[in-house]
Amino acid sequence: MATYKKRGFKGKIKPNRLEEIENKSTTANVFKSLDDGSSKTQVWVEKNQNKILTLIGLVVVALASYYAYTNFIVEPNEINAANEIYFSQQKFEEALPTENDSIFDIALNGENDNLGFIKLADKFSGTKAGNLANYYIGMIYLKKNDYQNAIKYLSNFKSNDIMLSSISLGSIGDAFSQLNQFEEAYEFYSKAQSVSDNNYTTPIYLFKSGIIALKLGKSSSAFDNFTKIKYEYSNSPQAKNIDVYISKAEALK
């Protein structure tokens, strides 16, 4: 018996064969997309070649400028500033044991061709020595009882050295305390004791913070500070007679 193929009849495709066809088709589409994208990119690059070269040129100029600024301006400035600050540092150390006002003034204002800390902080602002000059100026003003200027210059000092940072914050607290601005003093003493956990500055500012806390009626905070000194910094000078302060804070709670 003869068989006839019906028009429009399509033989059934086996599942594995179907998957193979689909994979080939997908791969072909991917390569086609890549080719199309590559062609479009090539056309865009050719069309915008001048702009691209200009942009690359600007990047190169920016990098070269940064290199030049770093190597020919920043580094020489750092060296010059470090050389300039030496004289004032020596005068500061000379004045410190006796807190000699006249020598502190030389450290601040300079002498002969030597810049003092004040001019140095301005001329070399942005350098490490210029930043450090702010610390020295603030500490000198604190010792000269010029508390507003002490706060001003110490606030301009920034350091990654945790000891110096702690001392500068605590010194701002001292200045505010002398001005009877006890809320601000408490704030900076708290910052000073928390910025670094060490056996020198931490118990000092825990104690000062505790004393100011009592003035402000923050007896619980004072109690916590004094208790921390007793148990965690028992060898510190602040631990001597600390039980008296603990009892006082506890009575006021």
MODELLER restraints for C-alpha pairs under 7 A, 6 or more apart:
rsr = mdl.restraints
at = mdl.atoms
rsr.add(forms.Gaussian(group=physical.xy_distance, feature=features.Distance(at['CA:78:A'], at['CA:127:A']), mean=5.65, stdev=0.5))
rsr.add(forms.Gaussian(group=physical.xy_distance, feature=features.Distance(at['CA:78:A'], at['CA:128:A']), mean=6.84, stdev=0.5))
rsr.add(forms.Gaussian(group=physical.xy_distance, feature=features.Distance(at['CA:81:A'], at['CA:124:A']), mean=6.20, stdev=0.5))
rsr.add(forms.Gaussian(group=physical.xy_distance, feature=features.Distance(at['CA:81:A'], at['CA:129:A']), mean=5.61, stdev=0.5))
rsr.add(forms.Gaussian(group=physical.xy_distance, feature=features.Distance(at['CA:81:A'], at['CA:130:A']), mean=6.88, stdev=0.5))
rsr.add(forms.Gaussian(group=physical.xy_distance, feature=features.Distance(at['CA:82:A'], at['CA:129:A']), mean=5.57, stdev=0.5))
rsr.add(forms.Gaussian(group=physical.xy_distance, feature=features.Distance(at['CA:84:A'], at['CA:115:A']), mean=6.61, stdev=0.5))
rsr.add(forms.Gaussian(group=physical.xy_distance, feature=features.Distance(at['CA:85:A'], at['CA:129:A']), mean=6.63, stdev=0.5))
rsr.add(forms.Gaussian(group=physical.xy_distance, feature=features.Distance(at['CA:87:A'], at['CA:114:A']), mean=6.81, stdev=0.5))
rsr.add(forms.Gaussian(group=physical.xy_distance, feature=features.Distance(at['CA:88:A'], at['CA:107:A']), mean=4.46, stdev=0.5))
rsr.add(forms.Gaussian(group=physical.xy_distance, feature=features.Distance(at['CA:88:A'], at['CA:116:A']), mean=5.80, stdev=0.5))
rsr.add(forms.Gaussian(group=physical.xy_distance, feature=features.Distance(at['CA:88:A'], at['CA:117:A']), mean=6.31, stdev=0.5))
rsr.add(forms.Gaussian(group=physical.xy_distance, feature=features.Distance(at['CA:91:A'], at['CA:103:A']), mean=6.24, stdev=0.5))
rsr.add(forms.Gaussian(group=physical.xy_distance, feature=features.Distance(at['CA:91:A'], at['CA:104:A']), mean=6.87, stdev=0.5))
rsr.add(forms.Gaussian(group=physical.xy_distance, feature=features.Distance(at['CA:91:A'], at['CA:107:A']), mean=5.30, stdev=0.5))
rsr.add(forms.Gaussian(group=physical.xy_distance, feature=features.Distance(at['CA:92:A'], at['CA:104:A']), mean=6.04, stdev=0.5))
rsr.add(forms.Gaussian(group=physical.xy_distance, feature=features.Distance(at['CA:92:A'], at['CA:107:A']), mean=5.81, stdev=0.5))
rsr.add(forms.Gaussian(group=physical.xy_distance, feature=features.Distance(at['CA:95:A'], at['CA:103:A']), mean=5.46, stdev=0.5))
rsr.add(forms.Gaussian(group=physical.xy_distance, feature=features.Distance(at['CA:95:A'], at['CA:104:A']), mean=5.90, stdev=0.5))
rsr.add(forms.Gaussian(group=physical.xy_distance, feature=features.Distance(at['CA:104:A'], at['CA:140:A']), mean=6.66, stdev=0.5))
rsr.add(forms.Gaussian(group=physical.xy_distance, feature=features.Distance(at['CA:106:A'], at['CA:116:A']), mean=6.75, stdev=0.5))
rsr.add(forms.Gaussian(group=physical.xy_distance, feature=features.Distance(at['CA:107:A'], at['CA:116:A']), mean=5.31, stdev=0.5))
rsr.add(forms.Gaussian(group=physical.xy_distance, feature=features.Distance(at['CA:107:A'], at['CA:117:A']), mean=6.24, stdev=0.5))
rsr.add(forms.Gaussian(group=physical.xy_distance, feature=features.Distance(at['CA:108:A'], at['CA:116:A']), mean=4.72, stdev=0.5))
rsr.add(forms.Gaussian(group=physical.xy_distance, feature=features.Distance(at['CA:108:A'], at['CA:117:A']), mean=4.82, stdev=0.5))
rsr.add(forms.Gaussian(group=physical.xy_distance, feature=features.Distance(at['CA:108:A'], at['CA:118:A']), mean=5.67, stdev=0.5))
rsr.add(forms.Gaussian(group=physical.xy_distance, feature=features.Distance(at['CA:108:A'], at['CA:137:A']), mean=6.58, stdev=0.5))
rsr.add(forms.Gaussian(group=physical.xy_distance, feature=features.Distance(at['CA:109:A'], at['CA:115:A']), mean=6.81, stdev=0.5))
rsr.add(forms.Gaussian(group=physical.xy_distance, feature=features.Distance(at['CA:109:A'], at['CA:116:A']), mean=4.21, stdev=0.5))
rsr.add(forms.Gaussian(group=physical.xy_distance, feature=features.Distance(at['CA:109:A'], at['CA:117:A']), mean=6.49, stdev=0.5))
rsr.add(forms.Gaussian(group=physical.xy_distance, feature=features.Distance(at['CA:109:A'], at['CA:118:A']), mean=6.24, stdev=0.5))
rsr.add(forms.Gaussian(group=physical.xy_distance, feature=features.Distance(at['CA:110:A'], at['CA:116:A']), mean=3.57, stdev=0.5))
rsr.add(forms.Gaussian(group=physical.xy_distance, feature=features.Distance(at['CA:117:A'], at['CA:133:A']), mean=5.27, stdev=0.5))
rsr.add(forms.Gaussian(group=physical.xy_distance, feature=features.Distance(at['CA:117:A'], at['CA:137:A']), mean=6.39, stdev=0.5))
rsr.add(forms.Gaussian(group=physical.xy_distance, feature=features.Distance(at['CA:118:A'], at['CA:137:A']), mean=6.92, stdev=0.5))
rsr.add(forms.Gaussian(group=physical.xy_distance, feature=features.Distance(at['CA:120:A'], at['CA:130:A']), mean=6.03, stdev=0.5))
rsr.add(forms.Gaussian(group=physical.xy_distance, feature=features.Distance(at['CA:120:A'], at['CA:133:A']), mean=6.91, stdev=0.5))
rsr.add(forms.Gaussian(group=physical.xy_distance, feature=features.Distance(at['CA:121:A'], at['CA:130:A']), mean=4.30, stdev=0.5))
rsr.add(forms.Gaussian(group=physical.xy_distance, feature=features.Distance(at['CA:121:A'], at['CA:131:A']), mean=6.58, stdev=0.5))
rsr.add(forms.Gaussian(group=physical.xy_distance, feature=features.Distance(at['CA:121:A'], at['CA:133:A']), mean=5.43, stdev=0.5))
rsr.add(forms.Gaussian(group=physical.xy_distance, feature=features.Distance(at['CA:121:A'], at['CA:134:A']), mean=6.25, stdev=0.5))
rsr.add(forms.Gaussian(group=physical.xy_distance, feature=features.Distance(at['CA:124:A'], at['CA:130:A']), mean=4.95, stdev=0.5))
rsr.add(forms.Gaussian(group=physical.xy_distance, feature=features.Distance(at['CA:125:A'], at['CA:131:A']), mean=6.58, stdev=0.5))
rsr.add(forms.Gaussian(group=physical.xy_distance, feature=features.Distance(at['CA:131:A'], at['CA:157:A']), mean=5.69, stdev=0.5))
rsr.add(forms.Gaussian(group=physical.xy_distance, feature=features.Distance(at['CA:131:A'], at['CA:158:A']), mean=6.97, stdev=0.5))
rsr.add(forms.Gaussian(group=physical.xy_distance, feature=features.Distance(at['CA:132:A'], at['CA:157:A']), mean=6.72, stdev=0.5))
rsr.add(forms.Gaussian(group=physical.xy_distance, feature=features.Distance(at['CA:134:A'], at['CA:153:A']), mean=5.10, stdev=0.5))
rsr.add(forms.Gaussian(group=physical.xy_distance, feature=features.Distance(at['CA:134:A'], at['CA:154:A']), mean=6.07, stdev=0.5))
rsr.add(forms.Gaussian(group=physical.xy_distance, feature=features.Distance(at['CA:134:A'], at['CA:156:A']), mean=6.32, stdev=0.5))
rsr.add(forms.Gaussian(group=physical.xy_distance, feature=features.Distance(at['CA:134:A'], at['CA:157:A']), mean=5.52, stdev=0.5))
rsr.add(forms.Gaussian(group=physical.xy_distance, feature=features.Distance(at['CA:135:A'], at['CA:153:A']), mean=6.61, stdev=0.5))
rsr.add(forms.Gaussian(group=physical.xy_distance, feature=features.Distance(at['CA:135:A'], at['CA:154:A']), mean=5.38, stdev=0.5))
rsr.add(forms.Gaussian(group=physical.xy_distance, feature=features.Distance(at['CA:135:A'], at['CA:157:A']), mean=5.65, stdev=0.5))
rsr.add(forms.Gaussian(group=physical.xy_distance, feature=features.Distance(at['CA:137:A'], at['CA:153:A']), mean=6.38, stdev=0.5))
rsr.add(forms.Gaussian(group=physical.xy_distance, feature=features.Distance(at['CA:138:A'], at['CA:149:A']), mean=6.68, stdev=0.5))
rsr.add(forms.Gaussian(group=physical.xy_distance, feature=features.Distance(at['CA:138:A'], at['CA:150:A']), mean=4.08, stdev=0.5))
rsr.add(forms.Gaussian(group=physical.xy_distance, feature=features.Distance(at['CA:138:A'], at['CA:151:A']), mean=6.68, stdev=0.5))
rsr.add(forms.Gaussian(group=physical.xy_distance, feature=features.Distance(at['CA:138:A'], at['CA:153:A']), mean=4.87, stdev=0.5))
rsr.add(forms.Gaussian(group=physical.xy_distance, feature=features.Distance(at['CA:138:A'], at['CA:154:A']), mean=4.91, stdev=0.5))
rsr.add(forms.Gaussian(group=physical.xy_distance, feature=features.Distance(at['CA:139:A'], at['CA:150:A']), mean=6.43, stdev=0.5))
rsr.add(forms.Gaussian(group=physical.xy_distance, feature=features.Distance(at['CA:141:A'], at['CA:147:A']), mean=6.56, stdev=0.5))
rsr.add(forms.Gaussian(group=physical.xy_distance, feature=features.Distance(at['CA:141:A'], at['CA:149:A']), mean=6.24, stdev=0.5))
rsr.add(forms.Gaussian(group=physical.xy_distance, feature=features.Distance(at['CA:141:A'], at['CA:150:A']), mean=4.96, stdev=0.5))
rsr.add(forms.Gaussian(group=physical.xy_distance, feature=features.Distance(at['CA:142:A'], at['CA:150:A']), mean=5.19, stdev=0.5))
rsr.add(forms.Gaussian(group=physical.xy_distance, feature=features.Distance(at['CA:142:A'], at['CA:175:A']), mean=6.69, stdev=0.5))
rsr.add(forms.Gaussian(group=physical.xy_distance, feature=features.Distance(at['CA:147:A'], at['CA:175:A']), mean=5.05, stdev=0.5))
rsr.add(forms.Gaussian(group=physical.xy_distance, feature=features.Distance(at['CA:150:A'], at['CA:175:A']), mean=6.89, stdev=0.5))
rsr.add(forms.Gaussian(group=physical.xy_distance, feature=features.Distance(at['CA:151:A'], at['CA:172:A']), mean=5.38, stdev=0.5))
rsr.add(forms.Gaussian(group=physical.xy_distance, feature=features.Distance(at['CA:151:A'], at['CA:175:A']), mean=6.56, stdev=0.5))
rsr.add(forms.Gaussian(group=physical.xy_distance, feature=features.Distance(at['CA:154:A'], at['CA:168:A']), mean=6.09, stdev=0.5))
rsr.add(forms.Gaussian(group=physical.xy_distance, feature=features.Distance(at['CA:154:A'], at['CA:172:A']), mean=6.70, stdev=0.5))
rsr.add(forms.Gaussian(group=physical.xy_distance, feature=features.Distance(at['CA:159:A'], at['CA:165:A']), mean=5.70, stdev=0.5))
rsr.add(forms.Gaussian(group=physical.xy_distance, feature=features.Distance(at['CA:162:A'], at['CA:195:A']), mean=6.72, stdev=0.5))
rsr.add(forms.Gaussian(group=physical.xy_distance, feature=features.Distance(at['CA:162:A'], at['CA:196:A']), mean=5.81, stdev=0.5))
rsr.add(forms.Gaussian(group=physical.xy_distance, feature=features.Distance(at['CA:163:A'], at['CA:196:A']), mean=6.94, stdev=0.5))
rsr.add(forms.Gaussian(group=physical.xy_distance, feature=features.Distance(at['CA:166:A'], at['CA:192:A']), mean=4.48, stdev=0.5))
rsr.add(forms.Gaussian(group=physical.xy_distance, feature=features.Distance(at['CA:166:A'], at['CA:193:A']), mean=6.83, stdev=0.5))
rsr.add(forms.Gaussian(group=physical.xy_distance, feature=features.Distance(at['CA:166:A'], at['CA:195:A']), mean=6.10, stdev=0.5))
rsr.add(forms.Gaussian(group=physical.xy_distance, feature=features.Distance(at['CA:166:A'], at['CA:196:A']), mean=6.64, stdev=0.5))
rsr.add(forms.Gaussian(group=physical.xy_distance, feature=features.Distance(at['CA:166:A'], at['CA:201:A']), mean=6.93, stdev=0.5))
rsr.add(forms.Gaussian(group=physical.xy_distance, feature=features.Distance(at['CA:167:A'], at['CA:192:A']), mean=6.78, stdev=0.5))
rsr.add(forms.Gaussian(group=physical.xy_distance, feature=features.Distance(at['CA:169:A'], at['CA:188:A']), mean=5.70, stdev=0.5))
rsr.add(forms.Gaussian(group=physical.xy_distance, feature=features.Distance(at['CA:169:A'], at['CA:189:A']), mean=6.94, stdev=0.5))
rsr.add(forms.Gaussian(group=physical.xy_distance, feature=features.Distance(at['CA:169:A'], at['CA:191:A']), mean=6.77, stdev=0.5))
rsr.add(forms.Gaussian(group=physical.xy_distance, feature=features.Distance(at['CA:169:A'], at['CA:192:A']), mean=5.19, stdev=0.5))
rsr.add(forms.Gaussian(group=physical.xy_distance, feature=features.Distance(at['CA:170:A'], at['CA:188:A']), mean=5.98, stdev=0.5))
rsr.add(forms.Gaussian(group=physical.xy_distance, feature=features.Distance(at['CA:170:A'], at['CA:189:A']), mean=5.18, stdev=0.5))
rsr.add(forms.Gaussian(group=physical.xy_distance, feature=features.Distance(at['CA:170:A'], at['CA:192:A']), mean=5.11, stdev=0.5))
rsr.add(forms.Gaussian(group=physical.xy_distance, feature=features.Distance(at['CA:170:A'], at['CA:205:A']), mean=6.73, stdev=0.5))
rsr.add(forms.Gaussian(group=physical.xy_distance, feature=features.Distance(at['CA:172:A'], at['CA:188:A']), mean=6.57, stdev=0.5))
rsr.add(forms.Gaussian(group=physical.xy_distance, feature=features.Distance(at['CA:173:A'], at['CA:184:A']), mean=6.88, stdev=0.5))
rsr.add(forms.Gaussian(group=physical.xy_distance, feature=features.Distance(at['CA:173:A'], at['CA:185:A']), mean=4.12, stdev=0.5))
rsr.add(forms.Gaussian(group=physical.xy_distance, feature=features.Distance(at['CA:173:A'], at['CA:186:A']), mean=6.84, stdev=0.5))
rsr.add(forms.Gaussian(group=physical.xy_distance, feature=features.Distance(at['CA:173:A'], at['CA:188:A']), mean=4.85, stdev=0.5))
rsr.add(forms.Gaussian(group=physical.xy_distance, feature=features.Distance(at['CA:173:A'], at['CA:189:A']), mean=5.43, stdev=0.5))
rsr.add(forms.Gaussian(group=physical.xy_distance, feature=features.Distance(at['CA:174:A'], at['CA:185:A']), mean=6.58, stdev=0.5))
rsr.add(forms.Gaussian(group=physical.xy_distance, feature=features.Distance(at['CA:176:A'], at['CA:182:A']), mean=6.61, stdev=0.5))
rsr.add(forms.Gaussian(group=physical.xy_distance, feature=features.Distance(at['CA:176:A'], at['CA:184:A']), mean=6.18, stdev=0.5))
rsr.add(forms.Gaussian(group=physical.xy_distance, feature=features.Distance(at['CA:176:A'], at['CA:185:A']), mean=4.99, stdev=0.5))
rsr.add(forms.Gaussian(group=physical.xy_distance, feature=features.Distance(at['CA:177:A'], at['CA:185:A']), mean=5.21, stdev=0.5))
rsr.add(forms.Gaussian(group=physical.xy_distance, feature=features.Distance(at['CA:182:A'], at['CA:212:A']), mean=6.52, stdev=0.5))
rsr.add(forms.Gaussian(group=physical.xy_distance, feature=features.Distance(at['CA:186:A'], at['CA:209:A']), mean=5.49, stdev=0.5))
rsr.add(forms.Gaussian(group=physical.xy_distance, feature=features.Distance(at['CA:186:A'], at['CA:212:A']), mean=5.94, stdev=0.5))
rsr.add(forms.Gaussian(group=physical.xy_distance, feature=features.Distance(at['CA:186:A'], at['CA:213:A']), mean=6.74, stdev=0.5))
rsr.add(forms.Gaussian(group=physical.xy_distance, feature=features.Distance(at['CA:189:A'], at['CA:205:A']), mean=5.44, stdev=0.5))
rsr.add(forms.Gaussian(group=physical.xy_distance, feature=features.Distance(at['CA:189:A'], at['CA:208:A']), mean=6.68, stdev=0.5))
rsr.add(forms.Gaussian(group=physical.xy_distance, feature=features.Distance(at['CA:189:A'], at['CA:209:A']), mean=5.24, stdev=0.5))
rsr.add(forms.Gaussian(group=physical.xy_distance, feature=features.Distance(at['CA:190:A'], at['CA:209:A']), mean=6.05, stdev=0.5))
rsr.add(forms.Gaussian(group=physical.xy_distance, feature=features.Distance(at['CA:192:A'], at['CA:205:A']), mean=6.31, stdev=0.5))
rsr.add(forms.Gaussian(group=physical.xy_distance, feature=features.Distance(at['CA:193:A'], at['CA:201:A']), mean=6.72, stdev=0.5))
rsr.add(forms.Gaussian(group=physical.xy_distance, feature=features.Distance(at['CA:193:A'], at['CA:202:A']), mean=4.57, stdev=0.5))
rsr.add(forms.Gaussian(group=physical.xy_distance, feature=features.Distance(at['CA:193:A'], at['CA:205:A']), mean=5.06, stdev=0.5))
rsr.add(forms.Gaussian(group=physical.xy_distance, feature=features.Distance(at['CA:193:A'], at['CA:206:A']), mean=5.80, stdev=0.5))
rsr.add(forms.Gaussian(group=physical.xy_distance, feature=features.Distance(at['CA:196:A'], at['CA:202:A']), mean=6.73, stdev=0.5))
rsr.add(forms.Gaussian(group=physical.xy_distance, feature=features.Distance(at['CA:199:A'], at['CA:233:A']), mean=6.64, stdev=0.5))
rsr.add(forms.Gaussian(group=physical.xy_distance, feature=features.Distance(at['CA:199:A'], at['CA:236:A']), mean=6.99, stdev=0.5))
rsr.add(forms.Gaussian(group=physical.xy_distance, feature=features.Distance(at['CA:203:A'], at['CA:229:A']), mean=5.98, stdev=0.5))
rsr.add(forms.Gaussian(group=physical.xy_distance, feature=features.Distance(at['CA:203:A'], at['CA:233:A']), mean=6.51, stdev=0.5))
rsr.add(forms.Gaussian(group=physical.xy_distance, feature=features.Distance(at['CA:203:A'], at['CA:236:A']), mean=6.90, stdev=0.5))
rsr.add(forms.Gaussian(group=physical.xy_distance, feature=features.Distance(at['CA:203:A'], at['CA:238:A']), mean=6.42, stdev=0.5))
rsr.add(forms.Gaussian(group=physical.xy_distance, feature=features.Distance(at['CA:204:A'], at['CA:238:A']), mean=6.63, stdev=0.5))
rsr.add(forms.Gaussian(group=physical.xy_distance, feature=features.Distance(at['CA:206:A'], at['CA:225:A']), mean=5.51, stdev=0.5))
rsr.add(forms.Gaussian(group=physical.xy_distance, feature=features.Distance(at['CA:207:A'], at['CA:225:A']), mean=6.66, stdev=0.5))
rsr.add(forms.Gaussian(group=physical.xy_distance, feature=features.Distance(at['CA:207:A'], at['CA:226:A']), mean=6.49, stdev=0.5))
rsr.add(forms.Gaussian(group=physical.xy_distance, feature=features.Distance(at['CA:207:A'], at['CA:238:A']), mean=6.73, stdev=0.5))
rsr.add(forms.Gaussian(group=physical.xy_distance, feature=features.Distance(at['CA:210:A'], at['CA:221:A']), mean=6.86, stdev=0.5))
rsr.add(forms.Gaussian(group=physical.xy_distance, feature=features.Distance(at['CA:210:A'], at['CA:222:A']), mean=4.10, stdev=0.5))
rsr.add(forms.Gaussian(group=physical.xy_distance, feature=features.Distance(at['CA:210:A'], at['CA:225:A']), mean=5.69, stdev=0.5))
rsr.add(forms.Gaussian(group=physical.xy_distance, feature=features.Distance(at['CA:210:A'], at['CA:226:A']), mean=6.60, stdev=0.5))
rsr.add(forms.Gaussian(group=physical.xy_distance, feature=features.Distance(at['CA:211:A'], at['CA:222:A']), mean=6.81, stdev=0.5))
rsr.add(forms.Gaussian(group=physical.xy_distance, feature=features.Distance(at['CA:213:A'], at['CA:219:A']), mean=6.35, stdev=0.5))
rsr.add(forms.Gaussian(group=physical.xy_distance, feature=features.Distance(at['CA:213:A'], at['CA:221:A']), mean=6.52, stdev=0.5))
rsr.add(forms.Gaussian(group=physical.xy_distance, feature=features.Distance(at['CA:213:A'], at['CA:222:A']), mean=5.40, stdev=0.5))
rsr.add(forms.Gaussian(group=physical.xy_distance, feature=features.Distance(at['CA:214:A'], at['CA:222:A']), mean=6.09, stdev=0.5))
rsr.add(forms.Gaussian(group=physical.xy_distance, feature=features.Distance(at['CA:219:A'], at['CA:249:A']), mean=5.14, stdev=0.5))
rsr.add(forms.Gaussian(group=physical.xy_distance, feature=features.Distance(at['CA:219:A'], at['CA:252:A']), mean=5.90, stdev=0.5))
rsr.add(forms.Gaussian(group=physical.xy_distance, feature=features.Distance(at['CA:219:A'], at['CA:253:A']), mean=5.35, stdev=0.5))
rsr.add(forms.Gaussian(group=physical.xy_distance, feature=features.Distance(at['CA:220:A'], at['CA:249:A']), mean=6.93, stdev=0.5))
rsr.add(forms.Gaussian(group=physical.xy_distance, feature=features.Distance(at['CA:220:A'], at['CA:253:A']), mean=5.88, stdev=0.5))
rsr.add(forms.Gaussian(group=physical.xy_distance, feature=features.Distance(at['CA:222:A'], at['CA:249:A']), mean=6.07, stdev=0.5))
rsr.add(forms.Gaussian(group=physical.xy_distance, feature=features.Distance(at['CA:223:A'], at['CA:246:A']), mean=5.57, stdev=0.5))
rsr.add(forms.Gaussian(group=physical.xy_distance, feature=features.Distance(at['CA:223:A'], at['CA:249:A']), mean=5.07, stdev=0.5))
rsr.add(forms.Gaussian(group=physical.xy_distance, feature=features.Distance(at['CA:223:A'], at['CA:250:A']), mean=6.20, stdev=0.5))
rsr.add(forms.Gaussian(group=physical.xy_distance, feature=features.Distance(at['CA:226:A'], at['CA:242:A']), mean=6.44, stdev=0.5))
rsr.add(forms.Gaussian(group=physical.xy_distance, feature=features.Distance(at['CA:226:A'], at['CA:245:A']), mean=6.70, stdev=0.5))
rsr.add(forms.Gaussian(group=physical.xy_distance, feature=features.Distance(at['CA:226:A'], at['CA:246:A']), mean=5.70, stdev=0.5))
rsr.add(forms.Gaussian(group=physical.xy_distance, feature=features.Distance(at['CA:227:A'], at['CA:246:A']), mean=6.47, stdev=0.5))
rsr.add(forms.Gaussian(group=physical.xy_distance, feature=features.Distance(at['CA:229:A'], at['CA:239:A']), mean=5.88, stdev=0.5))
rsr.add(forms.Gaussian(group=physical.xy_distance, feature=features.Distance(at['CA:230:A'], at['CA:239:A']), mean=5.51, stdev=0.5))
rsr.add(forms.Gaussian(group=physical.xy_distance, feature=features.Distance(at['CA:230:A'], at['CA:242:A']), mean=6.54, stdev=0.5))
rsr.add(forms.Gaussian(group=physical.xy_distance, feature=features.Distance(at['CA:233:A'], at['CA:239:A']), mean=6.75, stdev=0.5))
